[in-house]
Amino acid sequence: MSDDKLISRRAVVGSAMALMLGGNAAHAQGFAGLGEDAEGFSSVVPGRKFTFPADHGPHPNFRIEWWYVTANLLDTSGAPLGIQWTLFRHALQPGPQAEGWANQQIWMGHAAVTRAETHRYSEKFSRGGIGQAGVEPAPFQAWIDSWQMRGLDGMRAGQIAPLELNASGSDFEYALRLDADRALVLQGDGGYSRKSLREQASYYYSQPFFKASGHVSIEDKSVEVHGQAWMDREWSSQPLASDQSGWDWLSLHMSSGEKLMLYRLRQNDGQNYASGNWILPDGTSRQIASAEITMTPKSFAEIANRKLPTIWDIAIPALGLNIECVPLNAKSWMGTSVAYWEGPISFAGSHKGVGYLEMTGY
């Protein structure tokens, strides 16, 4: 269930969101305009040198950007649950940043709590330039209204830890502390993450080693929780090709300590593009090429008048990996302005563990 957006908020962002969401073709790509021409915006090119804490902050010359946290948690009874915290920045047009209400940045926040029997979510919007939402790299803080992700005393920029994270909706709220003792992981080729065999790409890094603790409340019933969390940072101007309809993305925590990031970009001709990163417990990683990856939908569910693959077989023979991924709650549908599926999963087979699955463009 979702919060109703206030009429005043609709008035503020309505015209901007109409531009952002675009027509059916853009809507099908999960986030508006990701496959459209990005003339005037900065391009993603190989060889960029990442600098922290500066790169924890926004990159307004690029069209889209996000700060994304998912967590696989257990309550005190041992029952699993998941949380999501996301802040998106979308530029309506390139050029120098205007002040106040004329600012061309739109901010969108999503938060969710998922148990086996329920999935709760909320959505917020803000126009840039008025202080209602934004990101500051040092001291680190990302916020929209009262939702915050912020660095605590002694935050280490190269680990983006420790952090405090909170969000709430009409019937849920959570507050977590995130700690990590290993460095950030650059995805793709030194942070240059290809999305097709053409020029589509993003800058992409992650913190997959967060340990999470705190509390989650659903309908005023609060429980203490602990577990693992994963943060993704990504920005681009055209991360999808015009013939790509969306993506299937996984972040996996192996019980043996390894991590795996994996995604598949769905192309209209069926020649899907995949990529991955196998991350060892010490933080070193190995990029996985598209030809090495098999992602096979195994079971489908009817959700929001759509047919979605909620159970997946994943095989990477070069790693000896052959697993089946099963959702905690198959109804983890984010019925937000641009709708998608996002929820916690578990997996077993050659490896076992927990993770998160995101599916857009269905």
C-alpha positions as a Markdown table, in Angstrom:
| # | Residue | x | y | z |
|---|---|---|---|---|
| 1 | Met | 0.0 | 0.0 | 0.0 |
| 2 | Ser | 1.3 | 3.5 | -0.8 |
| 3 | Asp | 0.9 | 7.0 | 0.6 |
| 4 | Asp | -1.4 | 9.4 | -1.2 |
| 5 | Lys | 0.7 | 12.2 | -2.7 |
| 6 | Leu | -0.4 | 15.6 | -1.4 |
| 7 | Ile | -2.3 | 17.9 | -3.9 |
| 8 | Ser | 0.2 | 20.6 | -3.2 |
| 9 | Arg | 3.1 | 18.3 | -4.1 |
| 10 | Arg | 1.3 | 17.3 | -7.3 |
| 11 | Ala | 1.0 | 21.0 | -8.2 |
| 12 | Val | 4.7 | 21.5 | -7.6 |
| 13 | Val | 6.0 | 18.6 | -9.7 |
| 14 | Gly | 3.1 | 17.7 | -12.0 |
| 15 | Ser | 4.3 | 19.4 | -15.1 |
| 16 | Ala | 7.9 | 18.3 | -14.5 |
| 17 | Met | 6.9 | 14.7 | -14.0 |
| 18 | Ala | 4.9 | 14.7 | -17.2 |
| 19 | Leu | 8.1 | 15.6 | -19.0 |
| 20 | Met | 10.1 | 13.1 | -17.0 |
| 21 | Leu | 7.7 | 10.2 | -17.5 |
| 22 | Gly | 7.2 | 10.8 | -21.2 |
| 23 | Gly | 5.2 | 8.4 | -23.4 |
| 24 | Asn | 4.7 | 4.7 | -23.3 |
| 25 | Ala | 8.0 | 3.9 | -24.9 |
| 26 | Ala | 9.9 | 5.8 | -22.2 |
| 27 | His | 7.7 | 4.4 | -19.5 |
| 28 | Ala | 8.4 | 0.8 | -20.6 |
| 29 | Gln | 12.1 | 1.4 | -20.0 |
| 30 | Gly | 11.5 | 1.6 | -16.2 |
| 31 | Phe | 12.8 | 5.2 | -15.7 |
| 32 | Ala | 11.8 | 7.9 | -18.1 |
| 33 | Gly | 13.9 | 8.8 | -21.1 |
| 34 | Leu | 16.8 | 6.4 | -20.3 |
| 35 | Gly | 17.0 | 5.3 | -23.9 |
| 36 | Glu | 16.4 | 8.8 | -25.5 |
| 37 | Asp | 19.1 | 10.9 | -27.0 |
| 38 | Ala | 21.1 | 12.8 | -24.4 |
| 39 | Glu | 22.3 | 15.7 | -26.4 |
| 40 | Gly | 23.7 | 18.5 | -24.2 |
| 41 | Phe | 24.3 | 16.2 | -21.2 |
| 42 | Ser | 27.7 | 14.9 | -20.2 |
| 43 | Ser | 28.8 | 11.5 | -21.6 |
| 44 | Val | 30.0 | 8.4 | -19.8 |
| 45 | Val | 33.5 | 7.5 | -21.1 |
| 46 | Pro | 36.1 | 4.9 | -19.9 |
| 47 | Gly | 39.0 | 5.8 | -17.7 |
| 48 | Arg | 37.4 | 8.2 | -15.3 |
| 49 | Lys | 39.2 | 8.6 | -12.0 |
| 50 | Phe | 36.8 | 8.4 | -9.0 |
| 51 | Thr | 37.3 | 10.8 | -6.1 |
| 52 | Phe | 35.8 | 10.4 | -2.7 |
| 53 | Pro | 34.0 | 12.1 | -1.0 |
| 54 | Ala | 33.3 | 14.3 | -4.1 |
| 55 | Asp | 31.7 | 11.4 | -6.1 |
| 56 | His | 29.3 | 10.6 | -3.2 |
| 57 | Gly | 27.6 | 13.9 | -4.2 |
| 58 | Pro | 25.5 | 14.8 | -7.3 |
| 59 | His | 26.7 | 15.1 | -10.9 |
| 60 | Pro | 24.1 | 17.5 | -12.3 |
| 61 | Asn | 25.6 | 17.6 | -15.8 |
| 62 | Phe | 24.4 | 14.0 | -16.2 |
| 63 | Arg | 20.8 | 13.3 | -16.8 |
| 64 | Ile | 20.0 | 10.7 | -14.1 |
| 65 | Glu | 21.6 | 9.5 | -10.9 |
| 66 | Trp | 20.7 | 7.4 | -7.9 |
| 67 | Trp | 21.7 | 6.5 | -4.3 |
| 68 | Tyr | 20.3 | 3.1 | -3.6 |
| 69 | Val | 20.3 | 0.9 | -0.5 |
| 70 | Thr | 18.7 | -2.5 | 0.0 |
| 71 | Ala | 19.0 | -4.6 | 3.1 |
| 72 | Asn | 18.3 | -8.3 | 3.9 |
| 73 | Leu | 17.4 | -8.4 | 7.6 |
| 74 | Leu | 16.3 | -10.7 | 10.4 |
| 75 | Asp | 14.1 | -9.7 | 13.3 |
| 76 | Thr | 14.6 | -11.1 | 16.8 |
| 77 | Ser | 12.5 | -14.1 | 16.1 |
| 78 | Gly | 14.6 | -15.0 | 13.1 |
| 79 | Ala | 12.0 | -14.0 | 10.5 |
| 80 | Pro | 13.4 | -12.4 | 7.3 |
| 81 | Leu | 12.5 | -9.0 | 6.0 |
| 82 | Gly | 13.9 | -6.4 | 3.6 |
| 83 | Ile | 14.1 | -2.7 | 3.3 |
| 84 | Gln | 14.7 | -0.3 | 0.3 |
| 85 | Trp | 15.8 | 3.3 | 0.4 |
| 86 | Thr | 16.3 | 5.2 | -2.9 |
| 87 | Leu | 16.9 | 8.8 | -3.9 |
| 88 | Phe | 16.8 | 9.5 | -7.6 |
| 89 | Arg | 17.9 | 12.7 | -9.3 |
| 90 | His | 16.6 | 13.5 | -12.9 |
| 91 | Ala | 17.6 | 16.5 | -14.9 |
| 92 | Leu | 14.8 | 17.9 | -17.2 |
| 93 | Gln | 17.3 | 19.7 | -19.4 |
| 94 | Pro | 21.1 | 20.3 | -19.6 |
| 95 | Gly | 22.8 | 23.6 | -18.9 |
| 96 | Pro | 23.8 | 25.7 | -15.9 |
| 97 | Gln | 21.8 | 25.1 | -12.8 |
| 98 | Ala | 19.0 | 27.6 | -12.2 |
| 99 | Glu | 18.1 | 28.8 | -8.8 |
| 100 | Gly | 15.1 | 28.1 | -6.7 |
| 101 | Trp | 11.9 | 26.8 | -8.3 |
| 102 | Ala | 13.5 | 27.3 | -11.7 |
| 103 | Asn | 16.1 | 24.6 | -11.0 |
| 104 | Gln | 15.9 | 21.8 | -13.6 |
| 105 | Gln | 16.5 | 18.9 | -11.2 |
| 106 | Ile | 13.7 | 16.6 | -10.0 |
| 107 | Trp | 14.2 | 14.5 | -7.0 |
| 108 | Met | 12.3 | 11.3 | -6.3 |
| 109 | Gly | 12.5 | 9.1 | -3.2 |
| 110 | His | 11.3 | 5.5 | -2.8 |
| 111 | Ala | 11.2 | 3.5 | 0.5 |
| 112 | Ala | 9.8 | 0.0 | 1.2 |
| 113 | Val | 9.6 | -2.7 | 3.8 |
| 114 | Thr | 8.9 | -6.3 | 2.7 |
| 115 | Arg | 8.0 | -9.3 | 4.8 |
| 116 | Ala | 6.7 | -12.7 | 3.6 |
| 117 | Glu | 3.1 | -11.6 | 4.1 |
| 118 | Thr | 3.2 | -7.8 | 3.3 |
| 119 | His | 5.0 | -5.2 | 1.1 |
| 120 | Arg | 4.7 | -1.5 | 2.1 |
| 121 | Tyr | 6.1 | 1.4 | 0.1 |
| 122 | Ser | 6.1 | 5.1 | -0.1 |
| 123 | Glu | 7.1 | 7.8 | -2.7 |
| 124 | Lys | 8.2 | 11.4 | -2.4 |
| 125 | Phe | 9.0 | 14.2 | -4.9 |
| 126 | Ser | 10.8 | 17.5 | -4.8 |
| 127 | Arg | 12.0 | 20.2 | -7.2 |
| 128 | Gly | 15.6 | 21.0 | -6.9 |
| 129 | Gly | 16.9 | 24.3 | -5.7 |
| 130 | Ile | 14.6 | 24.8 | -2.7 |
| 131 | Gly | 16.4 | 22.6 | -0.1 |
| 132 | Gln | 13.7 | 20.0 | 0.2 |
| 133 | Ala | 15.9 | 17.3 | -1.3 |
| 134 | Gly | 19.5 | 16.9 | -2.2 |
| 135 | Val | 22.9 | 15.4 | -1.5 |
| 136 | Glu | 26.0 | 16.9 | 0.1 |
| 137 | Pro | 29.2 | 15.0 | -0.3 |
| 138 | Ala | 31.0 | 16.2 | 2.9 |
| 139 | Pro | 29.8 | 15.8 | 5.5 |
| 140 | Phe | 27.8 | 13.2 | 3.6 |
| 141 | Gln | 24.0 | 13.6 | 3.6 |
| 142 | Ala | 21.3 | 12.6 | 1.2 |
| 143 | Trp | 17.7 | 13.6 | 1.9 |
| 144 | Ile | 14.2 | 14.2 | 0.7 |
| 145 | Asp | 11.8 | 15.7 | 3.3 |
| 146 | Ser | 12.5 | 13.8 | 6.5 |
| 147 | Trp | 14.0 | 10.7 | 4.9 |
| 148 | Gln | 17.8 | 10.8 | 5.4 |
| 149 | Met | 21.0 | 8.9 | 4.7 |
| 150 | Arg | 23.8 | 10.6 | 6.4 |
| 151 | Gly | 27.3 | 10.0 | 7.5 |
| 152 | Leu | 28.0 | 9.6 | 11.3 |
| 153 | Asp | 31.0 | 10.9 | 13.1 |
| 154 | Gly | 34.2 | 9.5 | 11.7 |
| 155 | Met | 32.6 | 8.5 | 8.4 |
| 156 | Arg | 35.3 | 7.1 | 6.1 |
| 157 | Ala | 34.8 | 8.4 | 2.5 |
| 158 | Gly | 36.4 | 5.4 | 0.9 |
| 159 | Gln | 34.0 | 3.1 | 2.6 |
| 160 | Ile | 31.0 | 5.5 | 2.9 |
| 161 | Ala | 30.6 | 4.2 | 6.5 |
| 162 | Pro | 29.3 | 4.5 | 9.1 |
| 163 | Leu | 25.9 | 5.7 | 7.9 |
| 164 | Glu | 22.5 | 6.4 | 9.5 |
| 165 | Leu | 19.4 | 5.6 | 7.3 |
| 166 | Asn | 15.8 | 6.3 | 7.9 |
| 167 | Ala | 12.4 | 6.6 | 6.1 |
| 168 | Ser | 8.7 | 6.3 | 6.8 |
| 169 | Gly | 5.3 | 5.9 | 5.2 |
| 170 | Ser | 1.8 | 6.0 | 6.5 |
| 171 | Asp | 2.1 | 2.5 | 7.9 |
| 172 | Phe | 5.8 | 1.8 | 8.3 |
| 173 | Glu | 9.1 | 3.3 | 9.3 |
| 174 | Tyr | 12.6 | 2.2 | 9.8 |
| 175 | Ala | 16.0 | 3.5 | 11.1 |
| 176 | Leu | 19.2 | 1.6 | 10.5 |
| 177 | Arg | 22.9 | 2.0 | 11.2 |
| 178 | Leu | 25.2 | 0.8 | 8.4 |
| 179 | Asp | 28.8 | -0.1 | 9.1 |
| 180 | Ala | 31.5 | -1.4 | 6.7 |
| 181 | Asp | 35.2 | -2.3 | 7.1 |
| 182 | Arg | 36.1 | -2.7 | 3.4 |
| 183 | Ala | 36.5 | -0.3 | 0.6 |
| 184 | Leu | 34.0 | 0.6 | -2.1 |
| 185 | Val | 33.9 | -1.7 | -5.2 |
| 186 | Leu | 34.1 | -0.1 | -8.6 |
| 187 | Gln | 31.7 | -2.0 | -11.0 |
| 188 | Gly | 32.5 | -2.8 | -14.6 |
| 189 | Asp | 35.8 | -1.6 | -15.9 |
| 190 | Gly | 37.1 | 0.6 | -13.1 |
| 191 | Gly | 33.6 | 2.0 | -12.6 |
| 192 | Tyr | 32.7 | 2.2 | -16.3 |
| 193 | Ser | 29.7 | -0.1 | -16.5 |
| 194 | Arg | 28.6 | -1.0 | -20.0 |
| 195 | Lys | 24.9 | -1.5 | -20.7 |
| 196 | Ser | 25.1 | -2.7 | -24.3 |
| 197 | Leu | 27.6 | -3.5 | -27.1 |
| 198 | Arg | 27.2 | 0.1 | -28.2 |
| 199 | Glu | 27.9 | 3.3 | -26.3 |
| 200 | Gln | 25.4 | 3.0 | -23.5 |
| 201 | Ala | 27.1 | 3.0 | -20.1 |
| 202 | Ser | 27.0 | 4.4 | -16.6 |
| 203 | Tyr | 29.5 | 5.3 | -13.8 |
| 204 | Tyr | 28.8 | 2.7 | -11.1 |
| 205 | Tyr | 30.2 | 1.8 | -7.7 |
| 206 | Ser | 28.9 | -0.1 | -4.7 |
| 207 | Gln | 29.4 | -0.8 | -1.0 |
| 208 | Pro | 28.3 | -4.5 | -0.8 |
| 209 | Phe | 29.8 | -5.1 | 2.7 |
| 210 | Phe | 27.4 | -3.1 | 5.0 |
| 211 | Lys | 26.4 | -4.7 | 8.3 |
| 212 | Ala | 23.0 | -3.3 | 9.3 |
| 213 | Ser | 21.3 | -3.0 | 12.7 |
| 214 | Gly | 18.3 | -1.0 | 13.9 |
| 215 | His | 14.6 | -1.2 | 14.0 |
| 216 | Val | 11.6 | -1.6 | 11.6 |
| 217 | Ser | 8.0 | -0.7 | 12.4 |
| 218 | Ile | 4.9 | -1.9 | 10.5 |
| 219 | Glu | 1.6 | -0.5 | 11.7 |
| 220 | Asp | 3.3 | 0.7 | 15.0 |
| 221 | Lys | 4.7 | -2.7 | 15.8 |
| 222 | Ser | 8.5 | -2.2 | 16.1 |
| 223 | Val | 11.1 | -5.0 | 16.0 |
| 224 | Glu | 14.9 | -4.9 | 16.3 |
| 225 | Val | 16.7 | -6.1 | 13.2 |
| 226 | His | 20.1 | -7.0 | 11.9 |
| 227 | Gly | 21.6 | -8.2 | 8.7 |
| 228 | Gln | 23.4 | -7.2 | 5.5 |
| 229 | Ala | 23.0 | -4.2 | 3.2 |
| 230 | Trp | 24.2 | -3.2 | -0.2 |
| 231 | Met | 24.5 | 0.4 | -1.6 |
| 232 | Asp | 24.7 | 1.2 | -5.3 |
| 233 | Arg | 25.7 | 4.6 | -6.7 |
| 234 | Glu | 25.2 | 5.1 | -10.4 |
| 235 | Trp | 24.9 | 8.1 | -12.8 |
| 236 | Ser | 24.6 | 8.4 | -16.6 |
| 237 | Ser | 22.9 | 10.4 | -19.3 |
| 238 | Gln | 21.8 | 7.5 | -21.6 |
| 239 | Pro | 22.2 | 4.1 | -19.8 |
| 240 | Leu | 19.8 | 2.3 | -22.1 |
| 241 | Ala | 19.7 | 1.9 | -25.9 |
| 242 | Ser | 16.4 | 2.7 | -27.6 |
| 243 | Asp | 15.7 | -1.0 | -28.2 |
| 244 | Gln | 16.2 | -2.0 | -24.6 |
| 245 | Ser | 13.0 | -2.3 | -22.6 |
| 246 | Gly | 14.3 | -2.6 | -19.0 |
| 247 | Trp | 16.5 | -4.7 | -16.8 |
| 248 | Asp | 16.7 | -7.5 | -14.3 |
| 249 | Trp | 19.2 | -6.8 | -11.5 |
| 250 | Leu | 20.5 | -8.9 | -8.6 |
| 251 | Ser | 22.7 | -8.2 | -5.6 |
| 252 | Leu | 23.6 | -11.4 | -3.8 |
| 253 | His | 25.3 | -12.1 | -0.4 |
| 254 | Met | 26.8 | -15.6 | -0.4 |
| 255 | Ser | 26.8 | -17.3 | 3.0 |
| 256 | Ser | 30.5 | -18.1 | 2.3 |
| 257 | Gly | 31.3 | -14.4 | 2.2 |
| 258 | Glu | 31.4 | -13.6 | -1.5 |
| 259 | Lys | 29.2 | -11.1 | -3.2 |
| 260 | Leu | 27.7 | -11.0 | -6.7 |
| 261 | Met | 26.3 | -8.2 | -8.7 |
| 262 | Leu | 24.4 | -9.2 | -11.9 |
| 263 | Tyr | 22.2 | -7.6 | -14.4 |
| 264 | Arg | 20.5 | -8.4 | -17.7 |
| 265 | Leu | 19.4 | -5.6 | -20.1 |
| 266 | Arg | 16.4 | -6.9 | -22.2 |
| 267 | Gln | 16.6 | -6.1 | -25.9 |
| 268 | Asn | 13.7 | -6.2 | -28.3 |
| 269 | Asp | 15.5 | -8.7 | -30.6 |
| 270 | Gly | 16.0 | -11.1 | -27.7 |
| 271 | Gln | 19.8 | -10.7 | -27.7 |
| 272 | Asn | 20.0 | -9.5 | -24.1 |
| 273 | Tyr | 23.1 | -7.9 | -22.7 |
| 274 | Ala | 24.3 | -9.1 | -19.3 |
| 275 | Ser | 27.2 | -8.2 | -17.0 |
| 276 | Gly | 28.3 | -9.1 | -13.5 |
| 277 | Asn | 31.0 | -8.7 | -10.8 |
| 278 | Trp | 32.1 | -11.5 | -8.5 |
| 279 | Ile | 33.4 | -9.9 | -5.3 |
| 280 | Leu | 35.7 | -11.9 | -2.9 |
| 281 | Pro | 35.4 | -11.4 | 0.9 |
| 282 | Asp | 38.6 | -9.2 | 0.8 |
| 283 | Gly | 36.9 | -6.8 | -1.6 |
| 284 | Thr | 38.8 | -7.8 | -4.8 |
| 285 | Ser | 36.6 | -8.5 | -7.7 |
| 286 | Arg | 36.4 | -10.2 | -11.1 |
| 287 | Gln | 34.2 | -8.8 | -13.9 |
| 288 | Ile | 31.9 | -11.3 | -15.6 |
| 289 | Ala | 31.3 | -11.0 | -19.3 |
| 290 | Ser | 27.9 | -11.3 | -20.9 |
| 291 | Ala | 28.7 | -14.6 | -22.6 |
| 292 | Glu | 29.5 | -16.2 | -19.2 |
| 293 | Ile | 26.1 | -15.5 | -17.7 |
| 294 | Thr | 22.8 | -17.4 | -18.1 |
| 295 | Met | 19.8 | -15.8 | -16.4 |
| 296 | Thr | 16.7 | -18.0 | -17.0 |
| 297 | Pro | 13.2 | -17.1 | -15.7 |
| 298 | Lys | 11.8 | -20.3 | -14.1 |
| 299 | Ser | 8.4 | -19.2 | -12.7 |
| 300 | Phe | 6.0 | -16.3 | -13.4 |
| 301 | Ala | 3.4 | -14.5 | -11.4 |
| 302 | Glu | 0.6 | -12.2 | -12.3 |
| 303 | Ile | 1.2 | -8.9 | -10.6 |
| 304 | Ala | -0.5 | -5.5 | -11.3 |
| 305 | Asn | -1.9 | -6.9 | -14.6 |
| 306 | Arg | 1.6 | -7.9 | -15.6 |
| 307 | Lys | 3.4 | -11.2 | -16.0 |
| 308 | Leu | 6.7 | -11.1 | -14.1 |
| 309 | Pro | 9.4 | -13.7 | -13.7 |
| 310 | Thr | 9.7 | -14.0 | -9.9 |
| 311 | Ile | 11.9 | -17.2 | -9.7 |
| 312 | Trp | 15.2 | -17.3 | -11.6 |
| 313 | Asp | 17.8 | -19.9 | -12.4 |
| 314 | Ile | 21.3 | -18.3 | -12.6 |
| 315 | Ala | 24.3 | -20.1 | -14.0 |
| 316 | Ile | 27.9 | -18.9 | -14.3 |
| 317 | Pro | 29.9 | -22.0 | -15.2 |
| 318 | Ala | 33.3 | -20.3 | -14.9 |
| 319 | Leu | 32.6 | -19.7 | -11.2 |
| 320 | Gly | 30.9 | -23.1 | -10.6 |
| 321 | Leu | 27.7 | -21.2 | -9.8 |
| 322 | Asn | 24.3 | -22.7 | -10.4 |
| 323 | Ile | 21.5 | -21.3 | -8.2 |
| 324 | Glu | 17.8 | -20.8 | -8.0 |
| 325 | Cys | 16.6 | -17.4 | -6.7 |
| 326 | Val | 13.2 | -17.3 | -4.9 |
| 327 | Pro | 11.4 | -14.1 | -3.6 |
| 328 | Leu | 10.5 | -13.6 | 0.0 |
| 329 | Asn | 7.3 | -12.1 | -1.3 |
| 330 | Ala | 6.3 | -12.5 | -4.9 |
| 331 | Lys | 4.0 | -9.4 | -4.6 |
| 332 | Ser | 6.9 | -7.0 | -4.0 |
| 333 | Trp | 5.5 | -4.5 | -6.6 |
| 334 | Met | 6.5 | -0.9 | -6.3 |
| 335 | Gly | 3.3 | 0.8 | -7.6 |
| 336 | Thr | 5.0 | 4.1 | -7.8 |
| 337 | Ser | 4.8 | 6.8 | -10.6 |
| 338 | Val | 7.2 | 4.6 | -12.6 |
| 339 | Ala | 6.3 | 1.1 | -11.4 |
| 340 | Tyr | 8.7 | -1.8 | -11.0 |
| 341 | Trp | 9.3 | -4.9 | -8.9 |
| 342 | Glu | 11.8 | -4.8 | -6.1 |
| 343 | Gly | 12.2 | -7.2 | -3.2 |
| 344 | Pro | 14.4 | -9.5 | -1.1 |
| 345 | Ile | 15.2 | -13.0 | -2.3 |
| 346 | Ser | 17.0 | -16.2 | -1.1 |
| 347 | Phe | 18.9 | -18.6 | -3.2 |
| 348 | Ala | 20.3 | -22.2 | -3.0 |
| 349 | Gly | 22.1 | -24.7 | -5.2 |
| 350 | Ser | 25.9 | -24.5 | -5.6 |
| 351 | His | 25.9 | -21.5 | -3.4 |
| 352 | Lys | 23.3 | -20.2 | -0.8 |
| 353 | Gly | 22.5 | -16.9 | 0.7 |
| 354 | Val | 20.2 | -13.9 | 0.4 |
| 355 | Gly | 19.9 | -10.8 | -1.8 |
| 356 | Tyr | 17.7 | -8.4 | -3.7 |
| 357 | Leu | 16.1 | -8.6 | -7.1 |
| 358 | Glu | 14.9 | -5.6 | -9.2 |
| 359 | Met | 12.9 | -5.9 | -12.4 |
| 360 | Thr | 11.9 | -2.8 | -14.5 |
| 361 | Gly | 10.1 | -2.3 | -17.8 |
| 362 | Tyr | 7.5 | -5.1 | -17.5 |
